[in-house]
Amino acid sequence: MQIVILLYDGFTALDAVGPYEVLSRLPHTTVVFAAEQAGPVAVDTRMLSAVAEASLTDVPHPDIVLVPGGPRKATAPLLKPGPVRDWLLAADRDSSWTTSVCTGSLILAAAGLLKGRRATSHWTALHRLAELGARPSTARVVMDGKYITGAGVSAGIDMALGLAGRIAGRDNAEAIQLMIEYDPQPPYSAGSPQTAPPDLVTRMRLASGRSPRAVAS
Amino acid sequence: MQIVILLYDGFTALDAVGPYEVLSRLPHTTVVFAAEQAGPVAVDTRMLSAVAEASLTDVPHPDIVLVPGGPRKATAPLLKPGPVRDWLLAADRDSSWTTSVCTGSLILAAAGLLKGRRATSHWTALHRLAELGARPSTARVVMDGKYITGAGVSAGIDMALGLAGRIAGRDNAEAIQLMIEYDPQPPYSAGSPQTAPPDLVTRMRLASGRSPRAVAS
């Protein structure tokens, strides 16, 4: 099974690496990081580059497509027609699963793949999913047919574990969960707009689209 | 504030990228990925390379040191004297915090930094921590003085959020948690040897040290 994770300038690292860490542990599976051109691709903060081992033309028929998200500046070019959309539409034709994390769902939606489908995204971007023809959900992971979308950044881990279970059975998914010791114990309860302090939610909503850094104080 | 994340051949990607995604969002903070030599560094599965932007000699005085883990084959060379240990000991002399994720704690312990200290590691490696002079704990995150160790792979996210709170206050840490939407909802409850099915724990304990892949079936 071949899983292709799309990299593009300014993607958010954990959106891609969270699901990779889960899915790469599936039996008989290769995860390929691919970008329009092979080579290093810088993440949103510019503090890290991941190497795309393949160009998109090298991987025309993945079994699973995964599109990570990124800040508005990074995703904007991919919401327009171009070689990435062309690849995505062609790859989706034969894929078993087409998936996204965070604002990666905007890229799927802009390509027309989520028309009328339930989908999720980063909580600050859900209204944009609606503008692009999807039916937004606040769920952490949404499956509609072969399209699975995860909420913001860290949700890719939960999405990938669920997908691992569907592909390889609960026993394999639990083995992966145990080996990545995914027994989350966040020290705060601010992980969603439903649980975070309301004034923080307001401030971060206003700040979204600007810097990815904390702007809490 | 400068945070240096040590990269080495065969490290586990999420061990490094989880904490990076949290800590890079702190105000006035630069995260530098550094390796003995600058350039691409392959992860344990060989399916991904991350670029070390700096060599260790470029970053002698980090405020925070973070050492990710990896499978036995990857960490073994770093349990011996050598340039990485020399750097680690020198960097630790001035660091505010010296931290690890997963079996990264074995590297700290082998360097003598955890002697007599409480520390944690991947659940399959806790006995090795004891052999290296630390006092192993099954807690997900352990702080002993300026030394913070996280349990396996995904625990780095929890460790980093707690550290973010200590450094920049609860409000900033909660802002980061909200923006990475860290509201974990694992689809299974197998994330620790305490919660996973006992026969799975036994099988994975036997398999540990071999392939990082699921070997559940």
Interface residues (C-beta under 8 A of the other chain):
Chain A: T12 A13 L14 V17 G18 Y20 E21 S24 R25 L26 P27 T30 V31 V32 F33 P40 T45 M47 L48 S49 A50 V51 E53 C102 H122 W123 R140 V141 A151 G152 V153 S154 A155 I157 D158 L161 G162 A164 G165 A168 G169 R170 D171 N172 A173 E174 A175 I176 Q177 L178 M179 I180 E181 Y182 D183 P184 Q185 P186 P187 Y188 A190 G191 S192 P193 T195 A196 P197 L200 V201 R203 M204 S208 P212 R213 A214 V215 A216 S217
Chain B: T12 A13 L14 V17 G18 Y20 E21 S24 R25 L26 P27 T30 V31 V32 F33 P40 T45 M47 L48 S49 A50 V51 E53 C102 H122 W123 R140 V141 A151 G152 V153 S154 A155 I157 D158 L161 G162 A164 G165 A168 G169 R170 D171 N172 A173 E174 A175 I176 Q177 L178 M179 I180 E181 Y182 D183 P184 Q185 P186 P187 Y188 A190 G191 S192 P193 T195 A196 P197 L200 V201 R203 M204 S208 P212 R213 A214 V215 A216 S217
